[in-house]
Amino acid sequence: MSETKEARTEAGGGNLGVFRGVPGRSVENVGLLDLRGADVEELKAIESLRNIGAVLIDADRKAALSHVVLENVGSLTAIPADMQVMVGPWQEFSRATVEALSPEQKLLIVGMVLFKPDVPADLVADRFAALEIVGIFLATPAVQGALLGKIRITGVTVTLPDREMPLVHNVGQNRVTPGYLKYLEDGSMYVNMGQTIFGEDVSEELLARKFASYVNVGQTVAPRELLDLLKARCTTNLGDFSASGANDESGADADAGGDADAD
């Protein structure tokens, strides 16, 4: 390890995003720090971990970090040797995806995980022996039940409607316009994980026809006349509903004190 790299890591210079291994005595500003494979002496050399979304470590070496100062660390997850790890902002499992898996899978997934409503619960029960999620888990009640006793979640669980319907999701920022909506199937489910902004020219009739169900985990910004419709169609709200300003096309000055409950 060079002195330059260690000093930069200790100072928190730059967001490393995902880092594997032990970059220095102090590690800061990392989205995911993967310490799997590091030996005990390397782990004992770490003094502090700060501003880190998630830390992964071999299950038999977690005790080697007992002395480390932790500040603003989202999770410290010990991983059994036989568990596979998937890391990514978005993992989507359809029926075809799950059917292609071998039985008795043991997975740890870091990120947002969606089981589409077309996935049968008995298929999930057959394919997964253990599932650990660090992030957000979205699934129907039947799939959640099939994983009961097999799943551990560090984060948030979102319950989806159990009926099949076309699904659209947003992880970043999406501006919904009449032109965008006309290309969507009627009766869709929209899952908002980032920021969705509805234009002033979107009609209530068009929105009602396109969105049969709405899941809000991020921020939804819309004209006040559309908010009640969106909240009425919202099966799960873990985010924020805000009214856009009458003269603000970008939605940047949306009323942050807008209604936050779907009920």
Backbone as CSV, one residue per row, in Angstrom:
resi,resn,N_x,N_y,N_z,CA_x,CA_y,CA_z,C_x,C_y,C_z
1,MET,0.847,-1.192,0.000,0.000,0.000,0.000,0.882,1.243,0.000
2,SER,0.726,2.118,-0.970,1.564,3.311,-1.042,1.131,4.336,-0.022
3,GLU,2.099,5.195,0.427,1.766,6.236,1.390,0.759,7.208,0.810
4,THR,0.858,7.492,-0.484,-0.053,8.448,-1.120,-1.482,7.954,-1.067
5,LYS,-1.704,6.688,-1.416,-3.061,6.144,-1.425,-3.627,6.056,-0.023
6,GLU,-2.791,5.675,0.961,-3.281,5.553,2.319,-3.666,6.917,2.870
7,ALA,-2.859,7.926,2.600,-3.183,9.267,3.081,-4.474,9.763,2.451
8,ARG,-4.649,9.507,1.160,-5.867,9.955,0.491,-7.096,9.278,1.071
9,THR,-6.970,7.995,1.362,-8.099,7.266,1.929,-8.433,7.768,3.327
10,GLU,-7.406,8.013,4.149,-7.642,8.498,5.500,-8.287,9.877,5.489
11,ALA,-7.951,10.682,4.508,-8.511,12.028,4.444,-9.893,12.038,3.819
12,GLY,-10.278,10.908,3.267,-11.591,10.853,2.625,-11.616,11.593,1.307
13,GLY,-10.474,11.713,0.645,-10.423,12.461,-0.599,-11.034,11.698,-1.747
14,GLY,-12.217,12.074,-2.164,-12.862,11.400,-3.285,-13.741,10.256,-2.832
15,ASN,-14.869,10.080,-3.500,-15.782,8.998,-3.183,-15.367,7.768,-3.969
16,LEU,-14.960,6.699,-3.281,-14.444,5.514,-3.951,-15.542,4.616,-4.505
17,GLY,-16.798,4.841,-4.103,-17.902,4.038,-4.609,-17.883,2.634,-4.038
18,VAL,-17.224,1.705,-4.724,-17.073,0.324,-4.254,-15.579,0.030,-4.153
19,PHE,-15.148,-0.468,-2.998,-13.728,-0.767,-2.808,-13.605,-2.145,-2.191
20,ARG,-12.708,-2.952,-2.749,-12.466,-4.288,-2.206,-11.052,-4.356,-1.647
21,GLY,-10.935,-4.902,-0.427,-9.647,-4.991,0.242,-9.521,-3.931,1.318
22,VAL,-8.340,-3.840,1.912,-8.075,-2.887,2.995,-7.234,-1.744,2.428
23,PRO,-7.833,-0.584,2.164,-7.102,0.501,1.516,-6.224,1.318,2.459
24,GLY,-6.397,1.190,3.767,-5.596,1.973,4.704,-6.097,1.824,6.122
25,ARG,-5.468,2.548,7.040,-5.862,2.447,8.457,-7.235,3.044,8.715
26,SER,-7.555,4.126,7.986,-8.861,4.767,8.119,-9.512,4.835,6.747
27,VAL,-10.772,4.445,6.678,-11.487,4.432,5.410,-12.717,5.312,5.527
28,GLU,-12.906,6.212,4.563,-14.026,7.145,4.607,-14.669,7.268,3.228
29,ASN,-15.969,7.626,3.257,-16.688,8.024,2.044,-16.674,6.945,0.965
30,VAL,-17.066,5.742,1.363,-17.135,4.613,0.441,-18.554,4.071,0.447
31,GLY,-19.114,3.852,-0.739,-20.455,3.288,-0.792,-20.491,1.865,-0.260
32,LEU,-19.572,1.019,-0.739,-19.488,-0.377,-0.304,-18.026,-0.736,-0.097
33,LEU,-17.698,-1.217,1.090,-16.350,-1.688,1.402,-16.403,-3.196,1.564
34,ASP,-15.747,-3.912,0.665,-15.765,-5.373,0.668,-14.452,-5.875,1.265
35,LEU,-14.518,-6.369,2.502,-13.335,-6.849,3.207,-13.208,-8.364,3.173
36,ARG,-14.030,-9.024,2.364,-13.928,-10.474,2.257,-12.556,-10.848,1.697
37,GLY,-11.943,-11.853,2.284,-10.642,-12.300,1.825,-9.473,-11.643,2.522
38,ALA,-9.728,-10.544,3.253,-8.642,-9.901,4.003,-8.276,-10.783,5.190
39,ASP,-6.965,-10.892,5.483,-6.573,-11.726,6.611,-6.722,-10.963,7.927
40,VAL,-6.616,-11.669,9.029,-6.876,-11.093,10.352,-5.948,-9.924,10.644
41,GLU,-4.674,-10.038,10.297,-3.721,-8.968,10.584,-4.066,-7.696,9.816
42,GLU,-4.512,-7.841,8.576,-4.931,-6.673,7.798,-6.134,-5.996,8.448
43,LEU,-7.084,-6.792,8.906,-8.282,-6.240,9.539,-7.947,-5.542,10.861
44,LYS,-7.033,-6.105,11.622,-6.658,-5.502,12.899,-5.913,-4.183,12.711
45,ALA,-5.367,-3.967,11.518,-4.654,-2.712,11.249,-5.603,-1.552,10.992
46,ILE,-6.879,-1.851,10.721,-7.857,-0.785,10.482,-8.185,-0.089,11.799
47,GLU,-8.187,1.240,11.790,-8.483,2.013,12.997,-9.895,2.582,12.994
48,SER,-10.394,3.018,11.829,-11.717,3.632,11.794,-12.366,3.470,10.427
49,LEU,-13.699,3.393,10.450,-14.520,3.348,9.248,-15.578,4.428,9.392
50,ARG,-15.626,5.355,8.430,-16.551,6.488,8.532,-17.265,6.720,7.196
51,ASN,-18.554,7.032,7.303,-19.351,7.396,6.128,-19.303,6.299,5.053
52,ILE,-19.724,5.117,5.447,-19.704,3.960,4.546,-21.105,3.347,4.509
53,GLY,-21.598,3.090,3.299,-22.939,2.540,3.169,-23.067,1.134,3.718
54,ALA,-22.149,0.250,3.339,-22.195,-1.135,3.799,-20.787,-1.715,3.802
55,VAL,-20.514,-2.567,4.805,-19.238,-3.265,4.917,-19.512,-4.765,4.888
56,LEU,-18.833,-5.484,3.999,-18.961,-6.933,3.909,-17.693,-7.571,4.462
57,ILE,-17.869,-8.635,5.274,-16.710,-9.291,5.871,-17.002,-10.783,6.028
58,ASP,-15.957,-11.609,5.963,-16.129,-13.050,6.177,-16.653,-13.302,7.587
59,ALA,-17.592,-14.234,7.695,-18.257,-14.481,8.976,-17.284,-14.861,10.084
60,ASP,-16.225,-15.582,9.742,-15.296,-16.043,10.773,-14.234,-15.011,11.146
61,ARG,-14.326,-13.801,10.563,-13.326,-12.773,10.865,-13.930,-11.469,11.366
62,LYS,-15.225,-11.478,11.650,-15.886,-10.254,12.102,-15.296,-9.749,13.416
63,ALA,-14.874,-10.672,14.291,-14.324,-10.272,15.589,-13.053,-9.440,15.443
64,ALA,-12.381,-9.557,14.298,-11.138,-8.802,14.084,-11.392,-7.308,13.941
65,LEU,-12.660,-6.917,13.767,-13.010,-5.499,13.657,-13.595,-4.934,14.952
66,SER,-13.546,-5.708,16.039,-14.190,-5.277,17.284,-13.580,-3.999,17.847
67,HIS,-12.332,-3.693,17.510,-11.652,-2.515,18.041,-11.870,-1.266,17.182
68,VAL,-12.460,-1.418,16.012,-12.520,-0.339,15.025,-13.581,0.694,15.402
69,VAL,-13.263,1.966,15.249,-14.214,3.050,15.462,-15.128,3.136,14.242
70,LEU,-16.443,3.013,14.466,-17.429,3.070,13.386,-18.251,4.344,13.519
71,GLU,-18.302,5.132,12.461,-19.115,6.341,12.443,-19.891,6.400,11.135
72,ASN,-21.203,6.465,11.243,-22.075,6.565,10.073,-21.832,5.419,9.092
73,VAL,-21.839,4.199,9.624,-21.720,2.991,8.811,-23.102,2.344,8.722
74,GLY,-23.618,2.216,7.505,-24.979,1.716,7.337,-25.170,0.306,7.862
75,SER,-24.276,-0.607,7.512,-24.383,-1.986,7.984,-23.022,-2.650,7.928
76,LEU,-22.807,-3.570,8.860,-21.609,-4.413,8.884,-22.112,-5.845,8.785
77,THR,-21.955,-6.453,7.622,-22.590,-7.729,7.323,-21.568,-8.846,7.220
78,ALA,-21.726,-9.851,8.082,-20.858,-11.031,8.040,-21.439,-12.044,7.062
79,ILE,-20.614,-12.550,6.158,-21.077,-13.407,5.080,-20.505,-14.810,5.219
80,PRO,-21.359,-15.833,5.280,-20.864,-17.210,5.300,-20.089,-17.527,4.026
81,ALA,-19.164,-18.454,4.122,-18.284,-18.773,2.991,-19.046,-19.312,1.785
82,ASP,-20.210,-19.949,2.006,-20.938,-20.565,0.903,-21.994,-19.648,0.289
83,MET,-21.998,-18.376,0.659,-22.999,-17.451,0.151,-22.424,-16.613,-0.994
84,GLN,-23.155,-16.588,-2.116,-22.758,-15.753,-3.244,-23.193,-14.314,-2.998
85,VAL,-22.431,-13.377,-3.568,-22.708,-11.956,-3.358,-22.966,-11.279,-4.696
86,MET,-24.039,-10.488,-4.752,-24.360,-9.677,-5.915,-24.443,-8.223,-5.463
87,VAL,-23.779,-7.337,-6.197,-23.768,-5.920,-5.849,-24.215,-5.119,-7.061
88,GLY,-25.185,-4.259,-6.867,-25.657,-3.409,-7.959,-26.798,-2.547,-7.495
89,PRO,-27.054,-1.446,-8.181,-28.138,-0.566,-7.744,-29.513,-1.189,-7.867
90,TRP,-29.689,-2.133,-8.817,-31.026,-2.680,-9.075,-30.910,-4.121,-9.548
91,GLN,-31.599,-5.025,-8.847,-31.670,-6.431,-9.247,-33.139,-6.801,-9.385
92,GLU,-33.521,-7.276,-10.562,-34.927,-7.603,-10.829,-35.064,-9.085,-11.142
93,PHE,-35.982,-9.742,-10.424,-36.237,-11.165,-10.635,-37.641,-11.333,-11.226
94,SER,-37.708,-11.814,-12.454,-38.975,-12.192,-13.071,-39.174,-13.692,-12.900
95,ARG,-40.293,-14.193,-13.337,-40.521,-15.638,-13.269,-39.447,-16.392,-14.065
96,ALA,-39.126,-15.900,-15.260,-38.119,-16.559,-16.090,-36.747,-16.553,-15.415
97,THR,-36.422,-15.451,-14.745,-35.135,-15.365,-14.053,-35.039,-16.398,-12.942
98,VAL,-36.081,-16.495,-12.137,-36.067,-17.425,-11.004,-36.083,-18.865,-11.491
99,GLU,-36.832,-19.139,-12.561,-36.854,-20.496,-13.119,-35.469,-20.928,-13.586
100,ALA,-34.650,-19.982,-14.034,-33.323,-20.317,-14.544,-32.309,-20.594,-13.438
101,LEU,-32.656,-20.264,-12.196,-31.740,-20.493,-11.080,-31.743,-21.966,-10.666
102,SER,-30.609,-22.423,-10.184,-30.550,-23.760,-9.598,-31.229,-23.743,-8.228
103,PRO,-31.766,-24.861,-7.780,-32.401,-24.906,-6.453,-31.405,-24.621,-5.331
104,GLU,-31.959,-24.194,-4.200,-31.195,-24.011,-2.960,-30.089,-22.957,-3.086
105,GLN,-30.403,-21.846,-3.744,-29.450,-20.751,-3.862,-29.259,-20.056,-2.508
106,LYS,-28.018,-19.611,-2.256,-27.709,-18.794,-1.083,-27.080,-17.504,-1.588
107,LEU,-27.841,-16.407,-1.490,-27.414,-15.141,-2.077,-27.445,-14.020,-1.058
108,LEU,-26.464,-13.134,-1.164,-26.504,-11.850,-0.489,-26.498,-10.787,-1.584
109,ILE,-27.485,-9.898,-1.553,-27.611,-8.869,-2.572,-27.539,-7.501,-1.916
110,VAL,-26.648,-6.661,-2.424,-26.524,-5.285,-1.949,-27.141,-4.376,-3.002
111,GLY,-28.215,-3.673,-2.633,-28.899,-2.797,-3.572,-30.405,-2.933,-3.437
112,MET,-31.117,-2.555,-4.470,-32.575,-2.667,-4.506,-32.954,-3.957,-5.236
113,VAL,-33.838,-4.738,-4.629,-34.185,-6.059,-5.153,-35.689,-6.144,-5.361
114,LEU,-36.106,-6.414,-6.596,-37.521,-6.517,-6.930,-37.844,-7.916,-7.427
115,PHE,-38.826,-8.567,-6.784,-39.429,-9.786,-7.299,-40.748,-9.375,-7.962
116,LYS,-40.827,-9.534,-9.275,-42.013,-9.102,-10.009,-43.229,-9.933,-9.582
117,PRO,-44.418,-9.355,-9.691,-45.626,-10.067,-9.239,-45.897,-11.376,-9.965
118,ASP,-45.232,-11.626,-11.113,-45.474,-12.882,-11.831,-44.674,-14.049,-11.267
119,VAL,-43.860,-13.828,-10.231,-43.032,-14.897,-9.664,-43.862,-15.708,-8.665
120,PRO,-44.069,-17.017,-8.895,-44.863,-17.837,-7.966,-44.115,-18.074,-6.655
121,ALA,-44.845,-18.082,-5.576,-44.235,-18.265,-4.256,-43.570,-19.627,-4.123
122,ASP,-44.189,-20.684,-4.683,-43.594,-22.023,-4.535,-42.281,-22.139,-5.299
123,LEU,-42.147,-21.389,-6.396,-40.899,-21.387,-7.148,-39.788,-20.709,-6.338
124,VAL,-40.133,-19.614,-5.670,-39.167,-18.914,-4.827,-38.713,-19.817,-3.685
125,ALA,-39.666,-20.517,-3.073,-39.326,-21.403,-1.959,-38.365,-22.506,-2.390
126,ASP,-38.493,-22.975,-3.639,-37.622,-24.043,-4.143,-36.232,-23.533,-4.505
127,ARG,-36.158,-22.305,-5.026,-34.889,-21.811,-5.557,-33.971,-21.166,-4.519
128,PHE,-34.536,-20.718,-3.393,-33.712,-20.005,-2.418,-33.659,-20.759,-1.087
129,ALA,-32.422,-21.097,-0.685,-32.215,-21.666,0.641,-31.940,-20.561,1.652
130,ALA,-31.328,-19.474,1.196,-31.043,-18.328,2.061,-30.901,-17.094,1.186
131,LEU,-31.460,-15.980,1.663,-31.373,-14.721,0.931,-31.162,-13.598,1.933
132,GLU,-30.113,-12.842,1.728,-29.842,-11.687,2.578,-29.775,-10.449,1.693
133,ILE,-30.479,-9.406,2.118,-30.549,-8.179,1.324,-30.096,-7.007,2.174
134,VAL,-29.143,-6.255,1.649,-28.735,-4.994,2.265,-29.223,-3.897,1.330
135,GLY,-30.361,-3.310,1.648,-30.954,-2.321,0.758,-32.465,-2.325,0.860
136,ILE,-33.145,-2.431,-0.276,-34.603,-2.381,-0.339,-35.119,-3.644,-1.015
137,PHE,-36.090,-4.289,-0.386,-36.665,-5.542,-0.865,-38.126,-5.294,-1.241
138,LEU,-38.463,-5.527,-2.515,-39.824,-5.331,-3.015,-40.373,-6.660,-3.503
139,ALA,-41.526,-7.079,-2.930,-42.105,-8.361,-3.320,-43.555,-8.415,-2.861
140,THR,-44.300,-9.357,-3.445,-45.686,-9.564,-3.038,-45.734,-10.260,-1.674
141,PRO,-46.892,-10.215,-0.990,-47.010,-10.926,0.287,-46.720,-12.415,0.160
142,ALA,-47.098,-13.025,-0.959,-46.877,-14.464,-1.140,-45.389,-14.786,-1.197
143,VAL,-44.614,-13.969,-1.918,-43.168,-14.195,-2.009,-42.502,-13.931,-0.669
144,GLN,-42.939,-12.896,0.012,-42.399,-12.622,1.349,-42.646,-13.799,2.275
145,GLY,-43.839,-14.366,2.192,-44.167,-15.524,3.030,-43.333,-16.739,2.680
146,ALA,-43.076,-16.945,1.376,-42.287,-18.095,0.941,-40.850,-18.006,1.437
147,LEU,-40.368,-16.782,1.668,-38.989,-16.582,2.123,-38.879,-16.465,3.644
148,LEU,-40.005,-16.549,4.319,-39.989,-16.415,5.773,-39.085,-17.489,6.386
149,GLY,-38.165,-17.084,7.214,-37.214,-18.007,7.806,-35.964,-18.205,6.970
150,LYS,-35.995,-17.726,5.718,-34.839,-17.858,4.835,-34.184,-16.514,4.530
151,ILE,-34.868,-15.427,4.883,-34.413,-14.115,4.453,-34.033,-13.250,5.644
152,ARG,-32.997,-12.430,5.454,-32.617,-11.428,6.432,-32.423,-10.118,5.681
153,ILE,-33.038,-9.052,6.175,-33.022,-7.775,5.474,-32.423,-6.706,6.369
154,THR,-31.420,-6.025,5.851,-30.891,-4.837,6.498,-31.303,-3.665,5.617
155,GLY,-32.414,-3.070,5.939,-32.950,-2.015,5.089,-34.463,-1.956,5.189
156,VAL,-35.131,-1.920,4.031,-36.569,-1.654,3.971,-37.259,-2.725,3.141
157,THR,-38.444,-3.161,3.604,-39.279,-4.090,2.847,-40.493,-3.353,2.306
158,VAL,-40.766,-3.513,1.013,-41.913,-2.884,0.366,-42.831,-3.983,-0.163
159,THR,-44.102,-3.945,0.227,-45.068,-4.952,-0.206,-45.755,-4.495,-1.490
160,LEU,-45.672,-5.335,-2.533,-46.294,-5.035,-3.817,-47.659,-5.705,-3.927
161,PRO,-48.568,-5.162,-4.743,-49.842,-5.844,-5.001,-49.586,-7.224,-5.592
162,ASP,-50.429,-8.193,-5.239,-50.180,-9.566,-5.679,-50.811,-9.896,-7.023
163,ARG,-51.405,-8.931,-7.691,-51.962,-9.189,-9.014,-50.941,-8.787,-10.085
164,GLU,-50.931,-9.551,-11.185,-49.991,-9.273,-12.261,-50.455,-8.054,-13.047
165,MET,-49.513,-7.188,-13.369,-49.792,-5.996,-14.176,-48.472,-5.515,-14.765
166,PRO,-48.536,-4.762,-15.847,-47.290,-4.209,-16.401,-46.577,-3.370,-15.346
167,LEU,-45.254,-3.462,-15.315,-44.491,-2.787,-14.275,-43.483,-1.821,-14.889
168,VAL,-43.440,-0.611,-14.327,-42.485,0.414,-14.728,-41.783,0.885,-13.465
169,HIS,-40.456,1.053,-13.502,-39.782,1.535,-12.305,-38.809,2.655,-12.644
170,ASN,-38.597,3.522,-11.670,-37.670,4.638,-11.801,-36.710,4.614,-10.625
171,VAL,-35.400,4.581,-10.928,-34.380,4.585,-9.889,-33.709,5.951,-9.797
172,GLY,-33.641,6.674,-10.889,-33.004,7.986,-10.896,-34.023,9.103,-10.825
173,GLN,-34.085,9.912,-11.879,-35.085,10.976,-11.966,-35.870,10.791,-13.255
174,ASN,-37.174,10.918,-13.171,-38.032,10.745,-14.334,-39.075,11.849,-14.363
175,ARG,-39.213,12.487,-15.535,-40.247,13.502,-15.717,-41.390,12.881,-16.512
176,VAL,-42.571,12.841,-15.926,-43.730,12.220,-16.551,-44.510,13.283,-17.316
177,THR,-44.636,13.066,-18.618,-45.372,13.972,-19.499,-46.482,13.196,-20.199
178,PRO,-47.444,13.869,-20.823,-48.454,13.144,-21.600,-47.822,12.289,-22.693
179,GLY,-46.747,12.786,-23.323,-46.075,12.004,-24.357,-45.462,10.734,-23.817
180,TYR,-44.902,10.790,-22.608,-44.334,9.601,-21.967,-45.438,8.607,-21.621
181,LEU,-46.517,9.096,-21.051,-47.593,8.213,-20.601,-48.262,7.469,-21.750
182,LYS,-48.338,8.094,-22.916,-49.057,7.438,-24.017,-48.363,6.165,-24.480
183,TYR,-47.068,6.027,-24.168,-46.341,4.815,-24.558,-46.410,3.713,-23.498
184,LEU,-46.981,4.000,-22.341,-47.125,2.986,-21.300,-48.427,2.214,-21.487
185,GLU,-48.427,0.956,-21.044,-49.651,0.166,-21.086,-50.644,0.680,-20.050
186,ASP,-51.925,0.561,-20.358,-52.950,0.907,-19.376,-52.872,-0.055,-18.193
187,GLY,-53.216,0.448,-17.011,-53.267,-0.406,-15.827,-51.904,-0.835,-15.322
188,SER,-50.882,-0.006,-15.484,-49.530,-0.353,-15.052,-49.316,-0.082,-13.570
189,MET,-48.289,-0.720,-13.016,-47.804,-0.394,-11.678,-46.514,0.382,-11.833
190,TYR,-46.433,1.529,-11.173,-45.246,2.381,-11.255,-44.550,2.358,-9.904
191,VAL,-43.263,1.989,-9.915,-42.471,1.937,-8.691,-41.444,3.064,-8.744
192,ASN,-41.594,4.032,-7.858,-40.699,5.182,-7.823,-39.671,5.009,-6.712
193,MET,-38.400,4.792,-7.120,-37.324,4.624,-6.163,-36.440,5.864,-6.084
194,GLY,-36.624,6.785,-7.011,-35.811,7.992,-7.046,-36.676,9.226,-6.914
195,GLN,-36.684,10.052,-7.956,-37.547,11.234,-7.989,-38.360,11.192,-9.272
196,THR,-39.672,11.266,-9.139,-40.577,11.330,-10.280,-41.326,12.649,-10.237
197,ILE,-41.246,13.393,-11.337,-41.867,14.714,-11.425,-42.947,14.664,-12.497
198,PHE,-44.179,15.020,-12.129,-45.304,15.023,-13.063,-45.504,16.428,-13.603
199,GLY,-45.604,16.526,-14.935,-45.789,17.817,-15.576,-47.162,18.406,-15.307
200,GLU,-47.245,19.729,-15.410,-48.510,20.432,-15.190,-49.556,20.070,-16.245
201,ASP,-49.102,19.568,-17.402,-50.032,19.272,-18.491,-50.534,17.838,-18.470
202,VAL,-50.182,17.054,-17.438,-50.688,15.680,-17.319,-52.114,15.732,-16.773
203,SER,-53.045,15.119,-17.490,-54.435,15.147,-17.054,-54.728,14.027,-16.053
204,GLU,-55.707,14.275,-15.202,-56.095,13.270,-14.206,-56.633,12.021,-14.891
205,GLU,-57.378,12.205,-15.990,-57.971,11.063,-16.694,-56.893,10.164,-17.294
206,LEU,-55.879,10.771,-17.905,-54.799,9.990,-18.503,-54.002,9.249,-17.441
207,LEU,-53.696,9.931,-16.340,-52.927,9.315,-15.265,-53.685,8.143,-14.649
208,ALA,-54.993,8.319,-14.432,-55.810,7.262,-13.845,-55.864,6.035,-14.745
209,ARG,-55.855,6.247,-16.054,-55.908,5.120,-16.991,-54.581,4.362,-17.037
210,LYS,-53.468,5.061,-16.917,-52.159,4.431,-17.068,-51.654,3.778,-15.785
211,PHE,-51.909,4.395,-14.634,-51.357,3.879,-13.375,-52.469,3.272,-12.524
212,ALA,-52.499,1.927,-12.471,-53.451,1.256,-11.597,-52.920,1.172,-10.178
213,SER,-51.596,1.187,-10.045,-50.966,1.083,-8.724,-49.705,1.929,-8.728
214,TYR,-49.400,2.536,-7.569,-48.230,3.415,-7.458,-47.501,3.079,-6.161
215,VAL,-46.196,2.855,-6.253,-45.363,2.578,-5.087,-44.338,3.702,-4.983
216,ASN,-44.307,4.353,-3.837,-43.450,5.529,-3.670,-42.438,5.288,-2.556
217,VAL,-41.168,5.097,-2.954,-40.094,4.926,-1.989,-39.155,6.133,-2.040
218,GLY,-39.282,6.938,-3.065,-38.460,8.130,-3.212,-39.273,9.392,-3.022
219,GLN,-39.145,10.321,-3.964,-39.894,11.574,-3.907,-40.763,11.697,-5.151
220,THR,-42.026,12.012,-4.928,-42.964,12.269,-6.015,-43.376,13.734,-5.967
221,VAL,-43.184,14.440,-7.078,-43.544,15.853,-7.185,-44.605,15.975,-8.262
222,ALA,-45.761,16.550,-7.912,-46.861,16.621,-8.871,-47.749,17.821,-8.561
223,PRO,-48.520,18.276,-9.552,-49.526,19.310,-9.273,-50.498,18.826,-8.215
224,ARG,-50.997,19.745,-7.425,-51.862,19.357,-6.301,-53.058,18.532,-6.748
225,GLU,-53.614,18.827,-7.943,-54.803,18.096,-8.375,-54.515,16.635,-8.697
226,LEU,-53.227,16.277,-8.888,-52.877,14.883,-9.154,-52.437,14.127,-7.902
227,LEU,-52.099,14.845,-6.831,-51.561,14.184,-5.645,-52.557,13.217,-5.010
228,ASP,-53.829,13.642,-4.915,-54.822,12.766,-4.283,-54.979,11.464,-5.065
229,LEU,-54.968,11.547,-6.401,-55.076,10.346,-7.216,-53.877,9.430,-6.993
230,LEU,-52.675,10.003,-7.002,-51.477,9.194,-6.804,-51.464,8.535,-5.439
231,LYS,-51.853,9.279,-4.413,-51.862,8.705,-3.063,-52.939,7.640,-2.917
232,ALA,-54.060,7.819,-3.613,-55.125,6.809,-3.559,-54.690,5.512,-4.240
233,ARG,-53.828,5.618,-5.240,-53.336,4.434,-5.942,-52.050,3.884,-5.303
234,CYS,-51.562,4.550,-4.261,-50.273,4.188,-3.662,-50.464,3.086,-2.622
235,THR,-49.989,1.895,-2.940,-50.108,0.768,-2.024,-49.065,0.835,-0.909
236,THR,-47.912,1.433,-1.193,-46.861,1.592,-0.189,-46.206,2.949,-0.377
237,ASN,-46.132,3.736,0.688,-45.442,5.022,0.634,-44.403,5.079,1.739
238,LEU,-43.142,5.043,1.353,-42.040,5.197,2.296,-41.230,6.447,1.960
239,GLY,-41.757,7.252,1.064,-41.041,8.435,0.607,-41.795,9.715,0.916
240,ASP,-41.899,10.567,-0.105,-42.473,11.895,0.083,-43.324,12.263,-1.129
241,PHE,-44.523,12.794,-0.860,-45.361,13.392,-1.892,-45.308,14.907,-1.712
242,SER,-44.918,15.631,-2.762,-44.804,17.077,-2.674,-45.550,17.726,-3.833
243,ALA,-46.183,18.861,-3.542,-46.883,19.615,-4.578,-45.899,20.521,-5.300
244,SER,-45.935,20.465,-6.632,-45.060,21.325,-7.416,-45.592,22.747,-7.400
245,GLY,-44.678,23.717,-7.508,-45.083,25.112,-7.547,-45.801,25.426,-8.841
246,ALA,-46.775,26.283,-8.776,-47.591,26.595,-9.952,-46.757,27.181,-11.089
247,ASN,-45.681,27.902,-10.730,-44.854,28.550,-11.749,-43.490,27.908,-11.886
248,ASP,-43.325,26.678,-11.356,-42.006,26.028,-11.362,-42.063,24.772,-12.193
249,GLU,-41.553,24.829,-13.419,-41.629,23.683,-14.312,-40.704,22.557,-13.892
250,SER,-39.621,22.880,-13.181,-38.631,21.852,-12.835,-39.018,21.044,-11.624
251,GLY,-39.911,21.595,-10.797,-40.269,20.905,-9.575,-39.239,21.080,-8.487
252,ALA,-38.170,21.890,-8.742,-37.102,22.035,-7.765,-37.552,22.774,-6.535
253,ASP,-38.553,23.654,-6.697,-39.049,24.407,-5.551,-40.318,23.798,-5.001
254,ALA,-40.491,22.496,-5.179,-41.676,21.820,-4.675,-41.830,22.005,-3.191
255,ASP,-43.057,22.041,-2.753,-43.365,22.217,-1.347,-42.903,21.012,-0.562
256,ALA,-41.769,21.131,0.155,-41.211,19.993,0.886,-42.094,19.579,2.032
257,GLY,-43.008,20.425,2.418,-43.907,20.075,3.511,-45.188,19.448,3.023
258,GLY,-45.195,18.945,1.786,-46.389,18.337,1.238,-46.777,17.090,1.972
259,ASP,-47.960,16.555,1.615,-48.464,15.360,2.278,-47.480,14.220,2.115
260,ALA,-47.256,13.469,3.203,-46.291,12.377,3.157,-46.932,11.036,3.369
261,ASP,-48.234,10.980,3.630,-48.872,9.704,3.929,-49.762,9.290,2.791
262,ALA,-49.758,7.993,2.538,-50.625,7.466,1.478,-52.022,7.216,1.983
263,ASP,-52.176,7.195,3.305,-53.495,6.885,3.863,-54.346,8.132,3.904
